[in-house]
Amino acid sequence: MRKLFLLCLMGLIPALTNAQNEKKKVMVMEIKAEIDPRMARYVKLALEHAETTKADIIVIDMDTFGGALNDAKEIVDRLMDVKVPLWVFINSDAASAGALISIACDSIYMSPGATIGAATVVDGSGGAAPDKYQSYMRSIMRSTAEENGRDPRIAEGMVDENVVIDSLKQAGKVITFTTSEAIENEYCEAKVESIEEILKRNNIESYELDTFRLGSVEKIIAFFLNPFISGILILVIIGGIYFELQTPGIGFPLIAAVTALVFYLVPYYLNGLADYWEIIALFAGVLLIIAEVFVIPGFGIAGVAGISLTVISLILIMLNNDFFNFEFVPLGDIIVASFAMIGGLAGGILLLFFGGARLTKTKAFQRIALSDTQQVSSGYTVNSFHADLLGKVGKAHTILRPSGKVLIEDEIYDAFTRGDFVEQGDSIEVIGTEGGNPES
């Protein structure tokens, strides 16, 4: 019996040794920019990567002054669903939305000189937002703090300057903790210099760090989110549609316009900026313009409405607005989006006026366009009738009103009179030919 126990124990020792030597998979994601739709998408992709790679621990490397409340809430909801240990290393600042995201983590670590707090909601101009938004932020901060065992009144005091906490906070200021103050009030586990030090404090000696980076496709998407690139794409869209309307069929200009439209819409849609109604408004504007050009004579309400819808929707797609609510959209973003649209539109107009004529003279255009003229002096003619048809007599094969068909020597020809109506079966005489038709 004793031998059996020793054998079992000897078999257990290698298993314990392997478990101790097994490396922990630690995934690091960096929140070191404004909290906006792009950051929300980055966090979503990072957490999907952590799940795919079966990460044992997730560490957020944090340094942000905050950003959009709706995007911060989306990030917090995703973090609260994480099943593995989730730690945050505040490398410098975790202000506003950054404080909310930090409180959503299981453990908070801060570097020397770091800060956390100042979570008052501000509008696009930088002033305090109305109380309904402050109240919403207070409730999110309280509930998130309670969920992770932190004092909810302190979290509320980071938002509301009117909250009073004995010996900690007086009315008139919001809470912003230094590293030592955060430790004292249990909003930070320890002061550390690096992520490696965090792992060492948690007795993790064998580990593999995996810092999540955006892939090539995501980098390309981010490239097309640049307002300057958006302006160029708008120029290509406008120019492509114009040149396509000048030529029949589906050609290169239309392909270029559609390609530019895809590169314009897809990145903004994937990053949560382009809503369905904005995309629908854009296509409605384009359809109204096409209807004005091909269906409705003149230039009127449809054309003006189409141009207005197209221009407005292209600007709105670049902005993180909530159905024309620009309260939390920074004024700078509105100006940049407007200038990108105006620049693309102005460039398109200049292209139409100055580039259109020059385009037809380029070698590339000459290779795909028929520019030769077929002159009579070169032997070309559209007259398929012989001179001996003149003076011939026949009869009306159909009613001529004044055009129709005639029968001459058992051959049917297109014909027209000089304004007279001729009944079917009446006699006719050819008095001249024009183009490919005899005249009776």
C-alpha positions in Angstrom: 0.0 0.0 0.0 2.8 2.4 0.9 4.6 1.5 -2.4 1.5 2.3 -4.4 1.2 5.7 -2.7 4.8 6.5 -3.4 4.4 5.6 -7.1 1.3 7.8 -7.4 3.3 10.7 -5.7 6.2 10.1 -8.1 3.8 10.3 -11.0 2.3 13.5 -9.7 5.6 15.4 -9.3 6.4 15.7 -13.1 2.9 17.0 -13.7 3.3 19.6 -11.1 6.7 20.6 -12.5 5.3 20.9 -16.0 2.5 23.1 -14.8 4.9 25.4 -12.9 7.2 25.6 -16.0 4.4 26.2 -18.5 4.6 29.8 -19.8 1.7 32.1 -19.2 0.3 33.8 -22.3 0.1 37.5 -21.5 -1.5 39.7 -24.2 -0.9 43.4 -24.0 -3.1 45.9 -25.7 -2.3 49.6 -25.8 -4.8 52.4 -25.2 -2.6 55.3 -25.9 -4.8 57.6 -28.0 -8.2 59.3 -27.9 -11.1 57.0 -27.1 -13.1 57.1 -30.4 -14.6 54.5 -32.8 -11.2 53.5 -34.0 -10.1 52.7 -30.4 -13.3 50.8 -29.8 -12.6 48.7 -32.9 -9.0 48.2 -31.8 -10.1 46.9 -28.4 -12.7 44.6 -30.1 -10.0 43.1 -32.3 -7.5 42.8 -29.5 -10.0 40.9 -27.3 -10.9 38.6 -30.2 -7.1 38.0 -30.6 -6.8 37.1 -26.9 -9.6 34.6 -27.2 -8.1 33.0 -30.3 -4.7 32.7 -28.8 -6.1 31.5 -25.5 -4.3 34.3 -23.5 -4.1 33.6 -19.7 -3.9 37.3 -18.8 -4.7 40.5 -20.5 -2.9 43.7 -19.6 -3.9 47.2 -20.9 -1.0 49.7 -21.3 -2.9 52.9 -20.6 -2.1 56.6 -21.4 -5.1 58.6 -22.6 -6.9 61.8 -21.7 -10.2 60.2 -22.6 -12.6 60.7 -25.5 -16.2 59.9 -26.6 -18.4 58.5 -23.8 -20.4 56.2 -26.1 -17.2 54.5 -27.4 -15.8 54.3 -23.8 -19.0 52.6 -22.7 -18.7 50.1 -25.6 -15.2 49.3 -24.5 -16.2 48.9 -20.9 -19.0 46.5 -21.8 -16.5 44.3 -23.7 -14.0 44.4 -20.8 -16.6 43.4 -18.2 -17.2 40.2 -20.2 -13.6 39.1 -20.1 -13.2 35.8 -18.3 -9.4 35.9 -17.7 -7.6 38.2 -15.3 -7.6 41.8 -16.7 -5.1 44.3 -15.4 -4.3 47.9 -16.4 -1.0 49.6 -16.2 -1.5 53.4 -16.2 1.7 54.5 -17.7 1.0 58.2 -17.4 -2.6 59.3 -17.5 -6.1 57.7 -17.3 -8.4 60.8 -17.4 -12.1 60.9 -18.2 -13.0 57.9 -20.3 -9.6 56.4 -19.5 -10.5 56.4 -15.8 -13.8 54.6 -16.6 -11.9 51.9 -18.6 -9.4 51.5 -15.8 -12.0 51.0 -13.2 -13.5 48.2 -15.3 -10.3 46.2 -14.9 -9.7 43.6 -12.1 -6.5 45.3 -11.0 -5.0 48.8 -11.4 -1.3 49.5 -11.4 0.2 52.9 -11.9 3.7 54.2 -12.7 5.3 57.0 -10.6 3.8 60.3 -11.5 0.7 58.8 -13.1 -2.9 60.1 -12.5 -6.4 58.8 -12.7 -9.7 60.6 -12.5 -11.2 63.9 -13.9 -14.1 62.1 -15.6 -16.5 65.0 -16.1 -18.3 64.7 -19.5 -17.5 67.6 -21.9 -19.1 68.7 -25.1 -17.4 69.4 -28.5 -16.2 72.8 -27.4 -14.6 71.5 -24.2 -17.2 72.8 -21.8 -19.2 70.7 -19.3 -22.0 68.7 -21.0 -25.6 69.0 -19.7 -26.5 67.3 -16.4 -28.3 64.4 -18.2 -24.9 63.3 -19.6 -23.1 63.8 -16.2 -25.8 61.8 -14.5 -25.3 58.9 -17.0 -21.6 59.0 -16.5 -22.0 59.0 -12.7 -24.2 55.9 -12.9 -21.7 54.1 -15.1 -18.8 55.0 -12.9 -20.6 53.9 -9.7 -21.8 50.6 -11.1 -18.4 49.7 -12.7 -16.6 50.5 -9.4 -19.1 48.4 -7.4 -18.7 45.5 -9.7 -14.9 45.4 -9.1 -15.1 46.1 -5.3 -14.1 49.7 -5.4 -15.7 52.6 -3.5 -18.5 53.9 -5.8 -18.6 57.3 -4.1 -15.0 58.0 -5.1 -15.9 57.0 -8.7 -18.8 59.3 -8.6 -16.6 62.1 -7.3 -14.4 61.8 -10.3 -17.4 63.0 -12.4 -19.4 65.3 -10.1 -17.7 68.3 -8.5 -20.6 68.7 -6.1 -20.0 65.3 -4.4 -18.5 65.7 -0.9 -16.4 63.0 0.7 -15.1 63.6 4.3 -11.4 64.2 4.5 -11.0 63.3 0.8 -13.0 65.7 -1.4 -14.7 69.1 -0.9 -17.3 70.6 -3.2 -16.2 72.4 -6.3 -13.6 70.0 -7.6 -13.6 66.5 -9.2 -11.3 63.8 -7.9 -8.0 63.2 -9.7 -5.7 60.7 -7.8 -1.9 60.6 -7.9 -0.4 57.1 -7.7 0.1 57.3 -3.9 -3.4 58.7 -3.4 -4.9 56.0 -5.6 -3.1 53.3 -3.5 -4.3 54.9 -0.3 -7.9 54.9 -1.4 -7.7 51.4 -2.9 -8.0 52.5 -6.5 -4.5 51.1 -7.3 -2.8 47.9 -6.2 0.8 49.1 -6.4 3.2 51.6 -7.9 5.3 49.8 -10.6 7.7 50.8 -13.4 6.7 48.3 -16.0 4.4 45.4 -17.1 7.2 43.0 -16.2 7.1 44.3 -12.7 3.4 43.7 -12.5 3.8 40.1 -13.5 6.6 39.6 -11.0 4.4 41.0 -8.2 1.8 38.4 -9.1 4.5 35.6 -8.9 4.5 35.0 -12.7 8.0 34.1 -13.6 7.5 32.2 -16.8 5.5 34.1 -19.4 5.2 35.1 -23.0 4.3 38.7 -23.8 2.2 39.2 -26.9 1.5 42.9 -27.7 -1.4 43.2 -30.1 -0.8 45.2 -33.2 -3.2 46.0 -36.0 -2.7 43.8 -39.1 -2.0 45.1 -42.6 -5.7 45.3 -43.6 -6.5 47.3 -40.5 -3.6 49.6 -41.2 -4.9 50.2 -44.7 -8.3 50.9 -43.3 -6.8 53.4 -40.9 -4.9 55.0 -43.8 -8.1 55.7 -45.6 -9.6 57.3 -42.5 -7.2 60.2 -43.0 -9.3 63.3 -44.0 -6.8 64.3 -46.7 -7.2 60.8 -48.3 -11.0 61.2 -47.9 -10.8 64.4 -49.8 -8.9 62.8 -52.7 -11.5 59.9 -52.8 -14.3 62.5 -53.0 -12.5 64.1 -55.9 -12.2 60.7 -57.7 -15.9 60.0 -57.0 -17.1 63.3 -58.5 -14.7 63.2 -61.4 -15.5 59.6 -62.2 -19.2 60.1 -62.2 -18.9 63.2 -64.4 -16.7 61.6 -67.1 -18.9 58.5 -67.1 -22.0 60.6 -67.8 -20.1 62.0 -70.9 -19.6 58.6 -72.5 -22.1 55.7 -73.1 -21.7 52.3 -71.4 -19.7 51.3 -68.3 -16.0 52.4 -68.6 -13.0 53.2 -66.6 -14.4 56.5 -65.0 -17.3 54.6 -63.4 -15.0 51.8 -62.2 -12.7 54.5 -60.6 -15.7 56.2 -59.0 -17.1 53.0 -57.5 -13.7 51.9 -56.2 -13.2 55.3 -54.6 -16.6 55.1 -53.0 -15.9 51.7 -51.6 -12.6 52.9 -50.1 -14.4 55.9 -48.7 -17.4 54.1 -47.1 -15.9 50.8 -45.8 -13.3 52.2 -43.4 -15.8 54.6 -41.8 -18.4 51.9 -41.6 -16.1 49.4 -40.0 -15.0 52.0 -37.4 -18.6 52.8 -36.5 -18.7 56.3 -38.0 -20.8 55.7 -41.1 -24.4 54.9 -40.0 -27.0 53.2 -42.3 -29.0 56.4 -42.7 -25.9 58.4 -43.8 -25.1 55.8 -46.4 -28.7 55.7 -47.6 -28.7 59.5 -47.8 -25.6 59.4 -49.9 -27.0 57.0 -52.5 -30.3 58.9 -52.5 -28.4 62.1 -53.4 -26.5 60.3 -56.2 -29.8 58.9 -57.6 -31.4 62.3 -57.6 -28.5 63.8 -59.5 -28.7 61.0 -62.1 -32.4 61.5 -62.4 -31.9 65.2 -62.9 -29.4 64.5 -65.7 -31.2 61.8 -67.6 -34.9 61.9 -66.7 -35.9 65.4 -65.6 -35.4 68.2 -68.1 -33.6 71.3 -67.0 -32.0 71.7 -63.5 -34.4 72.1 -60.6 -35.3 70.8 -57.2 -34.1 67.2 -57.8 -30.6 68.4 -58.7 -30.3 70.8 -55.8 -31.6 68.2 -53.4 -29.3 65.5 -54.8 -26.2 67.7 -54.5 -27.1 68.8 -51.0 -27.8 65.3 -49.8 -24.5 64.0 -51.3 -22.4 66.8 -49.8 -24.0 66.6 -46.3 -23.9 62.8 -46.1 -20.2 62.7 -47.2 -19.4 65.1 -44.3 -21.5 63.3 -41.7 -19.9 60.0 -42.6 -16.6 61.4 -41.3 -18.1 62.6 -38.0 -19.1 60.6 -34.9 -22.5 62.3 -34.7 -25.6 60.8 -33.3 -28.2 61.6 -35.9 -27.3 65.3 -36.3 -26.4 65.5 -32.6 -23.0 67.2 -32.6 -22.8 67.9 -28.8 -19.8 65.5 -28.3 -18.2 66.0 -31.7 -15.1 68.3 -31.3 -15.3 71.5 -33.4 -11.9 70.6 -34.9 -13.3 67.4 -36.3 -16.2 69.2 -38.0 -13.9 71.8 -39.5 -11.5 69.1 -40.8 -14.4 67.0 -42.3 -15.9 70.1 -43.9 -12.5 71.2 -45.5 -11.9 67.6 -46.7 -15.3 67.7 -48.5 -14.8 71.3 -49.8 -11.3 70.4 -51.0 -12.5 67.2 -52.8 -15.5 69.1 -54.3 -13.4 72.0 -55.5 -10.8 69.6 -56.9 -13.5 67.8 -58.7 -14.8 71.0 -60.3 -11.4 72.1 -61.3 -10.8 68.6 -62.8 -14.0 69.0 -64.9 -13.2 72.4 -66.2 -9.4 72.1 -66.8 -8.8 68.4 -66.9 -11.6 67.4 -69.2 -10.3 69.0 -72.3 -6.7 67.9 -71.6 -7.8 64.3 -70.9 -9.0 63.9 -74.5 -5.5 64.8 -75.8 -3.6 62.4 -73.7 -2.0 59.3 -75.2 -3.8 57.0 -72.8 -7.2 58.5 -73.8 -6.3 58.2 -77.5 -5.7 54.5 -77.1 -9.2 53.8 -75.8 -11.2 56.5 -77.7 -12.1 56.7 -81.4 -10.9 60.2 -82.4 -10.5 59.7 -86.2 -13.2 61.3 -88.4 -14.5 59.5 -91.5 -14.4 62.2 -94.3 -16.1 61.9 -97.7 -12.8 62.9 -99.3 -11.2 59.8 -97.8 -13.9 57.6 -99.5 -16.3 57.3 -96.6 -20.1 57.7 -97.2 -23.3 56.7 -95.5 -25.2 56.7 -98.8 -26.0 53.1 -99.6 -28.3 53.9 -102.5 -27.3 54.2 -106.2 -28.0 57.3 -108.3 -30.3 55.2 -110.5 -33.0 55.2 -107.8 -33.7 58.8 -108.7 -36.9 59.0 -110.7 -38.0 55.4 -109.8 -41.7 54.8 -109.2 -43.0 52.6 -106.5 -45.7 52.5 -103.9 -46.1 53.2 -100.1 -45.4 50.0 -98.2 -46.7 51.7 -95.0 -48.4 55.0 -94.3 -45.9 57.8 -94.5 -46.5 60.4 -91.7 -44.3 61.8 -93.2 -41.8 58.9 -92.8 -42.3 55.2 -93.4 -41.4 52.5 -95.8 -41.7 52.3 -99.6 -41.6 49.4 -102.1 -39.5 49.9 -105.2 -38.8 47.0 -107.6 -39.5 44.5 -104.9 -37.1 46.2 -102.4 -38.3 47.9 -99.3 -36.6 51.2 -98.3 -36.9 53.7 -95.5 -38.4 57.0 -96.9 -39.9 60.3 -95.9 -41.9 63.0 -97.7 -41.5 66.7 -97.6 -44.4 67.0 -95.1 -47.2 65.3 -97.0 -49.0 62.2 -95.6 -49.2 59.3 -98.0 -51.6 56.4 -97.5 -50.5 52.8 -97.7 -50.5 51.5 -101.4 -50.4 55.0 -103.0 -47.9 55.5 -105.8 -44.7 57.4 -105.0 -41.7 58.7 -107.0 -38.1 59.1 -105.7 -37.0 62.7 -106.1 -33.8 62.6 -104.1 -31.7 60.7 -101.5 -30.2 61.9 -98.2 -27.9 59.8 -96.1 -29.1 56.2 -96.3 -32.8 57.0 -97.0 -34.5 57.7 -100.3 -36.8 60.7 -100.3 -40.2 60.4 -102.1 
